[in-house]
Amino acid sequence: MKVDLICSGSKGNCCLIRNQDTQIVIDCGSTKKYLMDHFKLAGAKIKDTNALLITHAHSDHISQIKLFEGLPVYTYCDLDVDHKSIQPFEVFSIGSFTIRVIPVSHDAYHTVGFVIQSGNEKLVYITDTGYISNKIAPYLKGATYYIFESNHDMDCLMKSKRPLFLKQRISSDIGHMNNVDASRWLTSLVSNQTKEVVLAHISSDCNKTELAKQTLIDTCIERNVPVTFRIQAMEQRSWYSFGEN
């Protein structure tokens, strides 16, 4: 499984996942130029996409959906394009990928994440959620790769100039997960099979990539979880590639 996290955050979200014979994309936010340029850098073409998976209908996740016109779109939310409806916990196949739909908690109608498997490799993709529920945790354990929300540092958020209503929305159960909560969950999910943890959807003004990484490292030490996997924290407009095609 080859993964290119093309962008992650309020400026846009898009993830390209490939193996030998199948190409799927999660979300299609950002600008047309940014996505086109980065698909080219990844050595991929949008027209070769076997399926576009949509997590939810906020604009930073669907703004370039017209680029995928005529291609299969899978979503739990309502969209003004032709699409296949999927349901929480449903399992379906796209080529040689097996995909499980994971319900999460966000202030957008019918938001989901995904667990994607190819052979003996498993990718967990969870962003845009205020918390992780115990009912979904079993499906997230022991993955090879994690792309996992670590949106904000609570101290940075509360000291920011953002209005109170926005601080409350972000830190709520239907907002975004903070560094500490993300790290606590990750230390309970990773295993000796885990190769990569990518901290995603990081706030540009209420967090720092190094702070998010250090919080996870400190939590691993505190909980005696060996850091045998690589940890990467994504700037909003950056591209990170891992795995093998």
Helices and strands as residue ranges (DSSP letters): E 2-7, E 14-18, E 23-26, H 32-41, G 46-48, E 51-54, H 59-62, G 65-68, E 73-75, E 84-85, E 91-94, E 97-103, E 112-118, E 121-126, H 137-140, E 145-149, H 154-159, H 164-171, H 179-189, E 196-200, H 209-222, E 230-233, E 240-243
